Amino acid sequence: MGTAQEPHNDGAEGPAMTSNRLSPSALASRGRRRLSTAVTSLALVGTLVLGGCAATTTDTSSAGTTSTTTTSATTDATTASAIDTTAAGTTDATTTAGTISDTAAAAQAFLATLTDEQREQVLYAYDDETKSTSWSNFPVTFVERAGLDLTDLTAEQQAAAMAVVEALLSEEGYATVTGIMGGDQYLADESSSTEESLGQYYIAFFGDPSDTSAFTVQVGGHHLGINATLDGTADAITFAPTHLGVQPAVYTDADGDEVQPFDGIYTDAFAFFDSLTAEQQATLTSGEVTSCAPGDTCDFATGTGLTGADLTDEQRELLLQLVASWAGMADEETTATALAEIEATLDDTVVAWSGETTYDMSSGDGISFSISGPDVYVSFQAQQGSAGADVDGVTTSGWGHVHTIYRDPTDDYAGSVTQQAATSGPGAGGGATAGGPGDGGTPPSGAPEETSADATAAA
């Protein structure tokens, strides 16, 4: 939707900066509190999974408190029930240990709702290589996801599955994720796309969910691929690798509310860009934006562009705040830990940018950027094409169609597996062979959903 944003500084001169430097923990706290105003209404989940999954409305009117009510529909969309997820034991943890404990408890509660057959489908060995081949930026019809399809679950099971996601993520992270899922459902309902899997999302566990051993929560669909590894023995959580995508940029949900899942990311990206001097911006935009497809191995080349060593303290903080959109999806402590590690090697991290230089979605074709260093890899890629998902008056290309990827060159999958090219097995899906979506990101022959530009993008 061609929604204009307030114009930003053109970067000829960096805006005035304060001298107070924020620590990674302060950045984490600030990031958690900064809920995107466009996604505070999460009623989208009631329509998010083609006749299934949970509808969640979050009331943030009282500072520091959140009351969540979940409405679910059965698979045939004939029955709905209201479920209060806060009563199910989910909490808003602020520590790594708290998030691990809450997520493990929510996962066990979800598993208790399943049949023996369903449990076999959703549980994998911790080091099963399927972990690396069952997430993608391609539709489910082309790359098979691991675990259970939420559309095949009962209302109770769907609500319990979403409670796992809610326990894992911060308020802002959960808002972003459900906004992404709602966007896919919006396209399924409103667009010209013929892709039947739009709105389908899967959940899987690698390892037994517990606060005394490591396990991975994998949640995936077309524009989402979360791989969150939680290790209670090490008191550690990593989201590397994870794919966040969005299409369209802005949509109206079933309640008539405007939803803009990536507004926070766009705002942070342009806050960083606008903080740069004209000379810094010239270096940034002359660099090479890199990409690394999710179903492929990657050498994490830093490429060319603006290095962290060339940034002021305040500019470094803005860059870390942007990275927190991926590395900081959980609690404050986990975010602070991840950002401190990334900050330690920021001098050797390279940022490159292409596309527009002002946050104005009414013009241009969007932006692409990459952040590549020893301890972080982020690629944000505007897709030049709607992949057949056209809606009158709504932007579903460029600004409105974005794929992103977050990886950690030192700790993808918490070291439990190595990224495999998805040339066979679950990651290949749809009969894909070498050259398919898992092998460098090229779609299967005749695939209507993604263009070659989509395929070579970073997620």
N, C-alpha and C positions, 0 to 999 in steps of 0.2 A: 504494500500500500504506500503510495508516494507521500509519505508523511515527512514534512520538513522538520528539521530540528533547528534550534537556535544556532546561528552561525558562530563559529569559534575563531579565535585568534589565528591569523594566517601564518604565524610563526616567524614573521620578519624579526621580531624581538621576543625573547622568552618572557613570559609574564613574571611579575614580581613574585619572589619566593620567600617563604619564611625561613628562618634559620634553625627552627626546631626540627630535628630529624626524628622520624618515627622508627621505632624498632620493628622487626618482623612481627613480634607479638602485638604491637599496637596496630600495625597494618591488618593483621588477622582480625582483631576485634572490630576495627572500623569496617572491614569488608563484610563481616557477618551482619552488622547492623544495617548496612546499606542495601535494603531490599529494593529491587527495581519496582518503581511505582506501576509499571505496566503489567506486572505479573503478581500483584498482591491478591488478586482474585484467582483462586485455583479451582473454581467450579468446573473448569475444563475437563477434569478427569472423569466426570460423569458421562462424557461423550467421547472419551479418548480412545477406547479400544473396540470399535466396531461392535457395539452391543455388549461390551464388557468393561471391566476394570472400574476403579474407584473414582468418584467425583469428590473433590476435596475443596472446601472453602476455608481459607485461613483468615481469621480476624486479627489484624494487627493494630487495632485501634488503641489498645492499652499497651503502653511501652513496656517491653520486656516480657510480655505474656502472649501466648498464642493459644487460641482455642480452635481445634480442628474437628470438623464433622465430615465424615466420609459417606458418600452415597454410592452404592454399587448397583449394577444391573446384571442380570443373569445373561448367559451367552446368547439366548434368543431375544434379549432385550424386552421381555415381557414382565419382568418382576424387578422391583427396586427396593432396597432397604437402607435405612440410615444406620451407620455404625460410627461410634465415637472412638477414633483411634487413640486418643489420649488415655481412654479407659483400658486399652489393650496393653498398656505398659510402655508405649513409646515415650521418650523424653527428649528434651533439647539439650544434649550433652555439651559441655564446654571443654572436656578433656579427652585425650586420646583413649584412655582406659574406659571412660564413660561411653564413648561412641562404640568401642569394640564390644563392651558388655551389652549395651542396648541393642546393637545390631544382631549379635549372636542370639539374644533372647527373642527378638522379633523373628529371626530366621527359624528358630526352633518352634515358635508358635505357628508359623506358616507351615512348616513341615508336618506339624501335628494335624493339620487340616487335610492332608493329602492321603490318597490311597497308597498301598504298597507299590503299585505300578507307577504312580506319579512320582513317588520318592525316588525310585530307580532312575526315572527320567531326569530329575532335577539335580541329583547328586553325582559328582565326579571325583576322582582322585585328585588331590591337591596339585600334583605335578603332571596331570593329563595334558598332553600337547594340544588337545582340542581347545584349551583356553586361548591359544594364540591364533586359531584359525576360525573361530566362531563369532567374530565381531567385524563389522564392515561399515562402509558408507553406502553400500548397495542395498537394495530391497531384500527382504527375506526370501523372495522367490529366486534370487540369484546367489545369495550366500546364506546357507542354512545356519540359524542360530542354535546354540546349545540350550538345553533345559526345556521348560514348559512355556507354551504360548498362553499368555494371559486370557486370550479369548476363549480358551478351552476350559477355563476354571469357573467354579461357581462364584456367586457374589461374595460369600464368606472367604473363599480362597483368594479372590482378587484383592479384597480389602487387606488381607493378611500379607499378601505379596507387596502391596504398596506401603504397608507399615514397615517392612524391611528397608525399603528405599528411604522412607521418611526418617527412620532411626539412624541411617547411615549419613545422611546429608544435613548440612546446615539449613536454616530457613531459606536463605537465598539460593543455595544449591538445589533444594527441593523445588523451589519456585521455577528455577530455570529448566530443570528436567521435566516437570509436568507441563510447563509451557511449550517445550519442544514436542512432547507427546501430543498435546492438544493441537499443535500446528499440523502434525501429520494427519490427525483425525479430521481437522478442518479441510485439508486437501482432499481426503477421501470423500467427504460429504459435498464439497462445493466445487472442486476443480474438474478439469477435463481429463485428468489422469486416468489411465486404464489399469494402473498397477493395483492389483487386488490385495496386496499385503500392506498397503498404507494403513497405519494404525495398529499393526500387530507388533507386540513387544514380548520378549522372552525373559525369563529369569532362570539362573543356574547358580549352583554353589560348587566350588572346587575345594574339597576338604570339608570336614564336618564343622559347621558353625559353632564356635566355642570361644570363650575368652581365655582359654589355656593352650590353644594351638592356633596355627595359621590357617586361614581360609580366605577364599576369594568370592566376592559377590559379583556376578556378571549380569548386567541388564542391558538388553539391546533390541534395537529395531532399526528402521531406515536411517533416521537422523540422530541416533543415540547409541553409544557403545561404551558403557561403564565397565571397567575392570578395577574393582577396589579390593586390594589385598589388606586384610586386617590380621595382625599378629600380636596376640596378647602376651606372648613370652618376651617379645622385644618392645612392647608398648609402641607399636608403629603401624601407620596406615599409609598406603600409597595408592594413588589413582592412575598411575602410569602402567599401561597406556589407556587413554580414554578419548572417545570421539564425541564431540558435541556439534550438532548441526542445527540449522534452522531453515524452515521454509513454510510459510512466508515470513517476512520480517515482522509484520503486524497483522493481526486478524481479530475478528470479533467473536467471542465465545457465545455459547448458548444463552447466556444471561444478558447478552448485549454489551459486555465489558470488553474494552480493548486490551489485547494481550501482546506484549512485545518482549519475547524471551531474551533477546540479546542486547537490549538497551543498555544494561549495565556494562557489558563487554565493550560495546561501541563507545560509551561514555568514557570508560577508562582508557581505551585506545587513543581517543582524540585528546584526552587530558594529557597523556604522555606526548603525543605528537605536537600539541600546541605549546608545550613547555620548552620545546627545542628552539634554538636560534635558527636563523635562516641558513647558516653554514651547516649546522647539524642536520637540518632537514634535507639539505642537498645531498649530504653523505648518506643519510638514511634511504632516500628514494633512489639513489644511484646503485644501491646494493642489489643482490640477487635473493629474491624470496624463494626459499627452498621448500620442498614437500617430500613426504614419505608416506606412501599408501599403507593402510592398516594391515593388509594381508601380505605384506612384503617385509623383507629384512631391510635394514637401514644402516648406513654408515655415519649418519648424523653429522654430515659436513656442515661446518659453521657458515660457509659462504662469505659473501662480502656485505658490508654495510656499516652501521654505526656500532662501535663497541661500547661495552659497559664502562670501560676505562675513560671514555670520552664524555661521560655524563657527570653532572653535578650530583650531590647527595640527594637533593630533592627530586631530580629526574630519575635517579635510581629507585627511589621510593615509589614513584608513579609507575615505573616499569614493573616492579614487584607487585604492586596492586593489580596490574593487568594480569600478570601470571597467576595471581591468586584465584582468578576465575576458573582455572583448571586445577591447580595444585592445592587450592584451599576450599574444596567443596565440602569438607567435613567441619569439625569443631575448631575452636580457636587455637588450642594447643597443637593440633596436627598441622594446621595452617602455618603457625609460627615456626614449627620445626622444619617444614618443607621450605619456607621462604628463607630461613637462616642458611640452609644448605645451599640454596641457589645463589643467595647474596654472596657467599664466600668465594664463588668463582665468577661473579658478575663481570669482572674486568675482562675476562676471556669470552664473554657471551656477545654474540653479534645479532643486531636487529636490522631487518630490512623491510621496506614498505613499498607498495605500489598501489596505484589507483587514486581515489579522491583524497583531498587534503582538508575538507570540512565535513562535518557530520550533517549532511543534508540529503536525506533519502529521496528527495524529489528530483535530484539530478545525478547524472553519472551512473557508473556501473559498479559502485561499491569499492571495497578495499581488500587487499591481501597483505599479510605481513608474516614474518617468521622471526622467532626468537630462539637462537640455537647456541648452546654452550655446554660445558662439561657436565652440568647437572640438570639441564632443562632443555626440552625441545617443544616448542609450540608452533604450529602453522595454522594460519587463519586464511581461508581461500574463498573468495567470492566466486560463485559458479555462474558462468555466462551462458545461461539457458535455464528454462523452467523444467526441463526433462518431461514435458508434456503436461505438467500440472498448472494449467492456466486458469485464472479466475479474473473476471472482468473487474477492473479498478483496483486490483491487488498486485503488488510487486512480488513475483515469484522467481525472479532472476536477479543476479547482481547483489544489491543490498539485501534482497529478499530470498536469497538462496545461498547459504554459507555452509561449508564443511570445515571443521577444525580438528586438530589432533594434538594431544598432549602426551609426551613420552619423557622418560628419564633415561638417558644413555647409560647410567650406572645401575639402574634398579628397575627396569621394566618387569612387570609381573612379580616384583619382589625377588627376582632371581630364581623363581621356581621353574620356569621354562624359558626357552629361547624362541623368539618370534619365528614362525615358520611361514613360508610362502604357501598359501592355501590352494594347492593344486589338486588336492583330493580330500575325501572325508567331509565332515560337516562344514568346514570353511569354504569348500568349493561350491557346493550347492548348485542346483539347476544344471548339472552335468558339465560344470566348468572344467577346463583343462588348463595347461600352462598357457599363460596369456589371459586367463580369466581374472575375475575381480580380486582373487587373493594373490595373484602373481603380478604384482606391480600395479594393480588397480584398473586393468582394462576390462570392460564389460563383456559378457558372453556375446557371441554373434547374434545380432537381431534384438539385443536388449533395448526396450523402448524407454526405460526409466531414466538412465543417465547418459549424458553425452561424454565424448572423450575428454572434454575439459573437466567434467565432474570427476572422471576416473583418475586423472592424473593429479587431482588436488590432494591436499594433505590429509584427507580423511574420507 
